[in-house]
């Protein structure tokens, strides 16, 4: 061939002229590479290692595949695989190291009450702290349910000049005096096993990577209905059973627990349509299999457990029990076994929960009190326990909290709508211990005084506890029955908003009463007499009570004026009937006008009711202050517009 001979033109306008692949990258043996002395850049994917060609391994998300078998994913993917010393470390646990207090900064561990109060003030202002529980142990530790809320809450505190840092659940357990062996390193993660099968059993259709990719997408779309998914990977494949195991991590631990329980109660099935590769190359099979009809259903769902990864931050940490002792060379303590002794139904044990009565239907009470709860167990841990034992059968939880220490007081109220849930509590919770907590007591069940969701809601909606930090408040949840009625079974266990107060007078009294806890009660004579004299068949502050009180007291009477002797007479009569105040005799300015009218009328004052001794003194007929009959009707209300219930010197001066 002549050196001036040009190569044949390419069949494509792209690529080298001599490439027979219509624009593909040149290989190592192309004529161009030989002519140019090997100076042509060769892509790495086309280079051969010895005589073995390099095969590009397909990947889906973080996972590479050999056939349908997944390879180990690159670390880190999940939260527990991130090194605590890494700049990318995130956690659901936040430690508040520095708290601003005016012109000074409080270091963690310096002032228990001030630190806790300052943090809780911010927790009341922002919604991200709704699923957050504080605990004090030489500093305030915050436990978030949602990983996103933890990041947002930490940012909010730092914007208010708090200094915070992430800590892992191992450090949190030590601060909470928990057994570190009971730590769930994989919190928020569940194991989902899916089984696939062809819709048309008569055709031998092969499950391809394209079908597996479709299963990834459908699982992500289906499980994201429970809550946002942080990440997930395909872990293993059993091609004989066509079973695929996935590892999911949710941002919220509560969502993960609810997803696991819901999938166990009602498995999820999906018809998946994707293009599949047929086993045979015959045209008829190819046409049928091109529809790619595959179905899959979730056959198992459970919390993820498994070996810790090599870079797990907990692999090198010693296990410590709830008393701070190392556990490497000691036997684990025995689990408290339930006592099998029959309980005798003694007289007076009317609040005991008896299984026989529930099964027979003779006891239909629904609200129980769970007692002997460890003081450092929070309401989110209690809900996790309930979702594991009696998911979807309860609609109300209230774990009472000591506002000063931030710990619970040892009992909680739970209302059940399905008696199978209460029986499960008797079988799986009562007379058992609390693993991981420093408590030697066993759980006990008894009936509560207030029964039913309606009564509980009515009690707490007008209570000052609804103004406390969110973790101190009662909670309402959707039951399985309600979810079926709403045709959305996957909403079982979702929290619903607690109703707003409907009796603002009662709500305000509850707040005022909470403010005076531990203080001396007010001793004002007038207020004590009026409050003690209040008698009504209705709750104070309700519309019916207001109508009743209006008919009882009526409007304040009108006067043209009081003479000085009349004022002194009222003071003496009030002193004789009600006694003195702390500072001495109560003066006329602090005595209600209608009471002054009643005192003068009952004692026949010569200057009362427009008698001839004082013709300038005119008053409307008296209304007995403590009368229970309806008051008189008045033709006009104009005379009452400028009259105050309690008179002071200026108002009396205007009247005189």
C-alpha positions in Angstrom: 0.0 0.0 0.0 1.3 3.4 -0.9 2.1 5.7 2.0 -0.1 8.4 0.3 -3.0 6.1 0.1 -5.9 7.3 2.3 -8.0 5.0 4.4 -11.6 4.3 3.3 -14.2 6.7 4.5 -16.2 5.8 7.6 -19.9 4.9 7.3 -20.6 7.5 10.0 -19.8 11.1 10.3 -18.7 10.4 13.8 -15.5 8.7 15.0 -12.3 7.8 13.2 -12.5 7.2 9.5 -11.5 3.6 9.7 -13.7 2.6 12.6 -16.1 -0.1 11.6 -18.3 0.7 14.6 -19.9 3.9 13.4 -18.3 6.3 15.8 -17.1 4.1 18.6 -13.9 4.9 20.5 -10.7 3.5 18.9 -9.3 0.4 20.4 -5.6 -0.3 21.1 -5.2 -2.0 17.7 -6.7 0.5 15.4 -4.7 1.6 12.4 -4.7 5.2 13.6 -3.0 4.2 16.8 -0.3 2.3 14.8 0.3 5.2 12.3 0.5 7.8 15.1 2.9 5.8 17.1 0.4 5.0 19.8 -0.2 8.6 20.6 -3.9 8.3 20.4 -5.6 8.4 23.8 -7.2 5.1 24.6 -10.0 5.0 27.2 -9.4 2.9 30.2 -12.6 0.8 29.6 -11.1 -0.6 26.4 -7.7 -1.6 27.7 -7.2 -5.3 28.3 -5.4 -6.7 31.3 -3.3 -9.5 29.9 -5.6 -11.7 27.9 -8.7 -11.2 30.0 -11.1 -8.5 28.8 -12.3 -6.0 31.3 -16.1 -6.4 32.0 -18.0 -3.5 33.3 -20.1 -4.6 36.3 -23.6 -3.2 36.3 -24.8 -1.4 39.4 -28.1 -0.2 40.9 -27.9 2.6 43.4 -24.9 1.8 45.6 -24.7 -1.9 44.7 -22.8 -3.7 42.0 -24.1 -7.0 40.7 -22.8 -10.3 39.4 -26.0 -11.7 37.8 -28.7 -11.1 40.4 -26.3 -11.4 43.3 -25.4 -8.0 45.0 -21.9 -7.2 46.0 -21.0 -5.4 49.3 -21.8 -1.7 49.1 -19.2 0.9 49.5 -19.1 2.4 53.0 -20.5 4.5 54.5 -24.1 4.4 53.4 -26.0 4.2 56.7 -25.7 6.5 59.7 -24.1 3.8 61.9 -21.3 3.4 59.3 -20.1 7.0 59.6 -17.1 7.5 61.8 -17.8 9.7 64.9 -14.6 11.7 64.2 -15.6 12.4 60.6 -16.8 15.8 59.5 -19.8 14.1 57.9 -20.9 12.5 61.2 -24.6 13.1 62.0 -26.7 11.6 64.7 -30.1 11.8 66.3 -28.5 12.8 69.6 -27.3 16.4 70.4 -25.4 17.6 73.4 -25.8 21.2 74.4 -22.3 22.3 75.6 -22.9 26.0 76.2 -26.1 27.9 77.1 -26.4 31.7 76.8 -28.0 33.4 79.8 -28.0 37.2 79.4 -24.5 38.5 79.8 -23.0 35.2 80.8 -22.6 31.8 79.3 -23.4 28.6 81.2 -21.1 25.7 80.7 -22.7 22.2 80.5 -23.1 20.7 84.0 -23.0 24.0 85.9 -26.7 24.7 86.6 -29.2 21.9 86.2 -32.5 23.9 86.4 -31.3 26.9 84.3 -29.8 24.8 81.6 -32.9 22.6 81.3 -35.2 25.6 81.4 -33.4 27.5 78.7 -33.4 24.6 76.3 -37.0 23.8 76.9 -38.0 27.4 76.2 -36.6 27.0 72.7 -38.3 23.6 72.4 -41.7 25.2 72.9 -41.1 27.7 70.0 -40.2 25.4 67.1 -42.0 22.4 65.6 -38.8 20.5 65.0 -38.7 19.7 68.7 -42.1 18.1 68.7 -40.5 14.6 68.6 -37.6 15.4 70.9 -36.9 14.4 74.5 -34.3 16.2 76.7 -32.4 14.5 79.5 -29.9 16.1 81.9 -26.7 14.4 82.9 -23.9 17.0 83.4 -25.4 18.8 80.4 -28.6 18.7 78.4 -28.8 15.8 75.9 -31.5 16.0 73.2 -32.8 12.8 71.6 -34.6 13.4 68.3 -36.7 10.8 66.5 -36.0 12.3 63.1 -32.5 12.7 61.7 -33.6 15.8 59.7 -35.2 17.4 62.8 -31.9 16.8 64.7 -30.0 18.8 62.1 -32.6 21.5 62.0 -32.9 21.7 65.8 -29.1 21.9 66.2 -29.0 24.7 63.7 -31.8 26.6 65.5 -30.0 26.3 68.9 -26.7 27.5 67.3 -28.5 30.5 65.8 -29.6 31.4 69.4 -25.9 31.2 70.5 -26.1 27.8 72.0 -23.1 25.6 71.4 -24.0 22.0 70.4 -22.4 18.9 69.0 -23.6 15.5 67.8 -23.0 12.5 70.0 -23.7 8.8 69.2 -26.2 6.6 70.9 -23.4 5.0 73.0 -22.6 8.3 74.7 -26.3 9.0 75.1 -26.8 5.6 76.8 -23.9 6.3 79.2 -25.4 9.7 80.1 -28.8 8.0 80.6 -27.4 5.3 82.8 -28.6 2.6 80.4 -27.0 -0.7 79.6 -25.0 -0.2 76.4 -25.5 -3.8 75.5 -29.2 -2.9 74.9 -28.3 -0.2 72.4 -29.9 -0.6 69.0 -27.1 0.5 66.7 -29.3 0.0 63.7 -32.2 2.2 64.9 -34.4 3.4 62.0 -33.3 0.5 59.8 -35.5 -2.5 58.9 -35.0 -5.7 56.9 -37.5 -6.3 54.1 -37.6 -9.6 52.3 -39.4 -9.6 48.9 -40.5 -12.6 46.8 -41.0 -12.2 43.1 -43.0 -14.5 40.8 -44.1 -14.2 37.1 -47.8 -13.4 36.6 -48.0 -15.9 33.7 -46.8 -19.2 35.2 -46.9 -21.1 31.9 -44.1 -19.0 30.4 -40.5 -19.5 31.6 -39.6 -15.8 32.0 -36.2 -14.9 33.3 -35.9 -12.2 36.0 -33.4 -9.7 34.7 -31.5 -6.7 36.2 -34.1 -4.5 34.5 -36.8 -6.2 36.6 -34.7 -5.8 39.7 -34.3 -2.2 38.9 -38.0 -1.9 38.7 -38.4 -3.6 42.0 -36.0 -1.1 43.6 -38.1 1.8 42.3 -41.4 0.3 43.3 -40.3 -0.6 46.8 -38.9 2.9 47.3 -42.2 4.4 46.2 -44.3 2.0 48.3 -42.4 2.4 51.6 -41.9 6.1 51.2 -45.7 6.4 51.9 -44.9 5.6 55.5 -42.3 8.4 55.7 -39.2 9.7 54.0 -36.5 7.1 53.3 -32.9 8.1 53.9 -31.3 5.2 51.9 -31.6 1.5 51.1 -29.5 -1.2 49.5 -30.1 -4.7 48.1 -28.3 -7.2 50.5 -28.8 -10.7 49.2 -30.6 -12.9 46.7 -32.0 -16.4 46.9 -32.5 -17.3 43.2 -34.1 -20.7 44.1 -37.0 -19.0 46.0 -36.7 -15.7 44.0 -36.4 -13.9 47.4 -34.6 -10.6 47.6 -33.5 -9.0 50.9 -33.3 -5.2 51.3 -32.0 -3.0 54.0 -34.0 0.3 54.5 -33.1 3.2 56.6 -35.7 5.9 57.5 -35.0 9.3 58.8 -37.5 8.7 61.6 -37.2 5.8 64.0 -40.9 5.9 64.7 -41.7 5.6 61.0 -39.4 2.6 60.7 -41.1 0.9 63.7 -44.5 1.7 62.3 -43.5 0.4 58.8 -42.2 -2.9 60.2 -45.4 -3.4 62.3 -47.7 -2.5 59.5 -46.0 -4.8 57.0 -46.3 -7.6 59.5 -50.0 -6.9 60.1 -50.9 -6.4 56.4 -48.2 -7.6 53.9 -47.7 -5.4 50.8 -48.2 -6.9 47.3 -47.4 -5.2 44.0 -47.9 -6.0 40.4 -44.7 -4.9 38.6 -44.6 -4.4 34.9 -41.1 -4.2 33.3 -39.4 -5.5 30.2 -37.9 -8.9 30.8 -35.5 -11.1 29.0 -37.0 -14.4 27.9 -35.2 -17.7 28.4 -35.9 -18.9 24.9 -35.1 -16.8 21.8 -38.3 -18.0 20.0 -40.4 -15.3 18.7 -43.6 -16.4 20.5 -41.9 -16.4 23.9 -40.3 -13.1 23.2 -43.6 -11.5 22.4 -45.2 -12.8 25.5 -42.3 -11.9 27.8 -41.9 -8.4 26.4 -44.9 -7.5 28.5 -42.6 -8.3 31.5 -45.3 -9.1 34.0 -43.8 -9.8 37.4 -45.5 -9.6 40.8 -43.8 -9.3 44.1 -44.9 -9.3 47.7 -43.2 -8.7 51.0 -43.0 -11.9 53.0 -41.0 -10.7 56.0 -40.3 -7.5 57.8 -38.2 -7.0 60.9 -35.8 -4.7 62.6 -32.3 -4.9 61.0 -29.8 -6.8 62.9 -26.4 -8.0 61.8 -22.7 -7.8 62.2 -21.2 -4.4 62.7 -19.2 -3.1 59.8 -15.4 -2.9 60.2 -15.6 0.9 60.7 -18.5 0.9 63.1 -17.9 3.4 65.8 -19.2 0.9 68.4 -17.0 -2.0 67.4 -14.1 -0.8 69.6 -16.3 0.5 72.5 -16.7 -1.7 75.6 -20.2 -2.8 76.6 -21.2 -1.3 80.0 -24.3 -2.3 82.0 -26.7 0.0 83.7 -24.4 0.2 86.7 -21.3 1.2 84.8 -19.6 -2.2 84.9 -17.8 -3.7 82.0 -19.5 -6.8 80.5 -16.8 -8.5 78.4 -16.0 -11.2 81.0 -19.2 -11.4 82.9 -22.4 -13.4 82.2 -25.3 -11.4 81.0 -28.0 -11.0 83.7 -31.0 -13.3 83.5 -34.1 -11.8 81.9 -36.9 -11.4 84.4 -39.4 -14.1 83.6 -43.1 -13.6 84.2 -44.6 -15.1 87.3 -47.0 -17.9 86.4 -48.8 -17.8 89.8 -52.5 -17.2 89.4 -53.7 -14.0 90.8 -56.5 -14.2 93.3 -59.4 -11.8 92.9 -59.5 -10.2 96.3 -62.3 -7.9 97.5 -61.5 -4.3 96.8 -59.2 -5.0 93.9 -61.7 -3.3 91.5 -58.9 -1.6 89.5 -57.0 -4.8 88.8 -56.9 -5.9 85.2 -58.0 -9.6 84.9 -57.7 -11.5 81.7 -60.7 -13.7 82.5 -63.1 -10.8 82.9 -61.9 -9.2 79.6 -62.4 -12.4 77.7 -65.8 -13.0 79.3 -66.8 -9.4 78.5 -67.8 -8.6 82.0 -65.2 -5.8 82.3 -65.4 -3.3 79.4 -63.1 -0.6 80.7 -60.5 0.5 78.1 -58.0 2.9 79.9 -55.2 1.3 81.9 -52.4 2.7 84.0 -49.0 1.2 83.3 -46.9 1.5 86.6 -43.3 0.9 87.7 -41.9 2.5 84.6 -38.2 3.4 84.8 -37.8 7.2 85.4 -35.6 7.7 82.4 -37.8 6.0 79.8 -39.4 8.6 77.5 -42.6 8.5 75.6 -41.0 7.6 72.3 -39.5 4.5 73.9 -42.8 3.6 75.4 -44.5 3.9 72.0 -41.8 1.7 70.5 -42.7 -0.9 73.1 -46.4 -0.6 72.4 -45.9 -0.9 68.6 -44.0 -4.1 69.2 -46.7 -5.6 71.5 -50.0 -4.2 70.5 -49.7 -2.1 67.3 -52.8 -0.3 66.1 -54.9 -1.1 69.1 -54.4 2.0 71.2 -55.3 5.7 70.5 -54.1 7.6 73.6 -50.7 7.7 75.5 -49.8 10.0 78.4 -46.5 9.5 80.2 -46.6 11.9 83.1 -43.4 14.0 83.5 -41.8 15.8 86.4 -41.3 19.2 84.9 -38.4 20.0 87.2 -36.2 17.0 86.4 -37.5 16.1 83.0 -38.0 12.5 84.0 -41.3 10.5 84.2 -42.9 9.9 87.5 -43.3 6.1 87.0 -46.6 5.6 85.4 -48.5 6.2 82.1 -52.1 6.1 80.8 -53.0 4.1 77.7 -56.4 3.8 76.1 -57.2 0.8 74.0 -59.9 0.4 71.4 -59.2 -3.3 70.8 -59.1 -5.6 73.8 -56.6 -7.9 72.1 -54.1 -5.1 72.7 -54.8 -5.1 76.4 -54.5 -8.9 76.5 -51.2 -8.6 74.7 -50.0 -6.2 77.4 -51.0 -8.7 80.1 -49.1 -11.5 78.3 -46.0 -9.7 77.2 -45.5 -6.7 79.5 -47.0 -7.2 82.9 -44.7 -8.8 85.6 -41.7 -8.4 83.3 -38.7 -6.2 83.8 -37.3 -3.3 81.8 -34.1 -4.6 80.0 -31.5 -1.9 79.6 -32.8 0.3 82.4 -31.6 0.7 86.0 -34.8 -0.6 87.5 -35.5 -3.7 89.6 -39.3 -3.3 89.4 -41.6 -5.2 87.2 -44.4 -3.6 85.1 -47.9 -3.6 86.6 -51.2 -2.9 85.0 -54.3 -1.4 86.6 -57.4 0.5 85.5 -57.4 4.2 85.4 -60.0 6.4 87.1 -60.9 8.3 84.0 -62.1 5.9 81.3 -62.4 6.4 77.5 -60.8 8.6 74.9 -63.5 11.3 75.1 -63.1 11.8 78.8 -59.3 11.8 78.6 -59.3 14.4 75.8 -61.8 16.6 77.7 -59.6 16.4 80.8 -56.3 17.2 79.1 -57.4 19.7 76.4 -58.2 22.3 79.1 -55.1 21.4 81.2 -52.0 23.5 81.7 -49.9 20.4 80.6 -50.7 21.4 77.0 -48.6 24.5 77.5 -45.6 22.5 78.6 -42.7 21.3 76.4 -44.1 18.9 73.7 -42.6 15.8 75.3 -44.7 16.3 78.4 -48.0 16.3 76.6 -50.5 13.5 75.9 -50.6 12.0 72.4 -53.4 10.7 70.1 -52.9 8.1 67.4 -54.9 6.5 64.5 -56.0 3.0 65.2 -56.4 0.1 62.7 -60.1 0.5 62.7 -60.0 4.2 61.9 -57.4 3.5 59.2 -59.7 0.9 57.6 -62.6 3.3 57.7 -60.5 6.0 56.0 -59.3 3.4 53.5 -55.7 4.0 54.3 -54.4 1.1 56.4 -50.8 2.4 56.2 -51.8 5.4 58.4 -52.2 3.1 61.4 -50.2 4.4 64.3 -49.8 7.9 62.9 -50.1 10.7 65.5 -53.0 13.2 65.2 -53.3 16.7 66.5 -54.7 17.0 70.0 -57.9 19.1 70.2 -57.6 22.7 71.2 -59.1 23.9 74.5 -62.8 24.4 74.5 -63.2 25.9 78.0 -60.8 28.9 78.2 -61.8 29.8 81.8 -61.0 26.3 83.0 -57.8 26.4 80.9 -56.7 29.7 82.5 -57.4 28.4 86.0 -55.3 25.3 85.3 -52.4 27.5 84.2 -52.8 29.8 87.2 -52.9 26.8 89.5 -49.7 25.4 87.9 -47.9 28.7 88.5 -48.6 28.6 92.2 -47.4 25.0 92.8 -45.2 25.1 95.8 -46.2 28.6 96.8 -48.5 29.8 99.5 -52.1 30.0 98.4 -53.7 33.5 98.1 -55.5 34.6 101.2 -57.6 37.5 100.0 -60.9 37.5 101.9 -63.1 38.6 99.0 -61.7 36.2 96.5 -62.0 33.2 98.9 -65.6 34.0 99.7 -66.7 34.4 96.1 -64.9 31.3 94.9 -66.2 29.2 97.8 -69.7 30.5 97.2 -69.7 29.5 93.6 -72.2 26.7 93.2 -73.2 25.5 89.8 -74.3 22.3 88.1 -72.0 23.0 85.2 -68.3 23.3 84.6 -67.1 26.8 85.4 -66.5 28.9 82.4 -68.8 26.9 80.0 -71.7 28.8 78.3 -74.3 27.1 80.4 -72.4 28.1 83.6 -72.1 31.7 82.4 -75.9 31.9 81.8 -76.5 30.4 85.2 -74.2 32.9 86.9 -75.8 35.7 85.0 -79.2 34.8 86.3 -77.7 34.3 89.8 -75.9 37.6 90.1 -77.3 39.8 87.3 -75.9 43.2 86.5 -74.3 45.3 89.1 -76.8 47.8 90.5 -76.5 51.5 89.9 -76.3 54.2 92.6 -76.3 58.0 92.5 -73.9 58.1 95.4 -73.0 57.0 98.9 -72.7 59.2 101.9 -69.7 58.9 104.2 -71.8 57.4 107.0 -73.2 54.8 104.6 -69.7 53.8 103.6 -68.5 53.4 107.2 -71.6 51.3 107.9 -70.9 49.0 104.9 -67.3 48.6 106.2 -68.4 47.6 109.7 -71.1 45.2 108.4 -68.5 43.6 106.0 -66.0 43.3 108.9 -68.6 41.7 111.1 -69.7 39.1 108.5 -66.5 38.3 106.7 -63.7 39.3 109.1 -60.7 41.6 108.4 -58.1 41.2 105.8 -54.4 40.7 106.5 -53.8 44.5 106.6 -56.8 45.3 108.7 -60.4 46.3 108.0 -61.5 46.1 104.3 -62.2 49.6 103.1 -65.3 50.5 101.1 -63.4 50.9 97.8 -62.7 47.1 97.8 -66.2 45.9 98.6 -68.4 45.0 95.6 -71.3 47.4 95.1 -74.0 44.7 95.0 -72.7 43.3 98.3 -72.7 46.8 99.8 -76.3 47.2 98.7 -77.2 43.8 100.2 -75.6 44.6 103.5 -77.4 47.9 103.9 -80.7 46.4 102.8 -80.5 43.4 105.2 -79.6 45.6 108.2 -82.2 48.3 107.5 -80.0 51.3 107.1 -81.9 54.6 107.4 -80.0 55.9 104.4 -80.9 53.0 102.1 -83.5 52.4 99.3 -84.4 56.1 99.0 -85.8 56.5 102.5 -86.8 59.9 103.8 -83.7 60.2 105.9 -81.7 60.7 102.7 -84.0 61.5 99.9 -81.1 62.1 97.5 -80.0 58.5 97.8 -81.7 56.4 95.1 -80.9 52.8 94.2 -82.4 49.9 92.2 -83.9 47.0 94.1 -81.2 44.8 95.7 -80.1 41.5 94.3 -79.0 39.0 96.9 -75.4 38.1 96.2 -75.8 34.4 96.9 -79.3 34.0 95.7 -79.9 31.1 93.3 -83.2 32.4 91.8 -83.2 34.4 88.6 -82.5 38.0 89.1 -84.9 40.8 88.2 -85.2 42.0 84.6 -84.2 45.5 83.8 -85.8 47.7 81.1 -82.6 49.5 80.1 -78.9 48.7 80.3 -77.7 52.3 79.7 -77.4 52.9 83.4 -74.8 50.1 83.7 -72.4 51.3 81.1 -70.3 53.6 83.4 -70.5 51.4 86.5 -67.5 49.2 87.5 -67.9 46.0 89.5 -65.2 47.1 92.0 -65.2 50.9 92.7 -62.1 52.9 93.3 -61.7 56.4 94.6 -61.8 58.1 91.2 -64.9 56.4 90.1 -66.7 57.2 93.4 -65.7 60.8 93.0 -67.3 60.9 89.6 -70.5 59.4 91.0 -70.7 61.7 94.0 
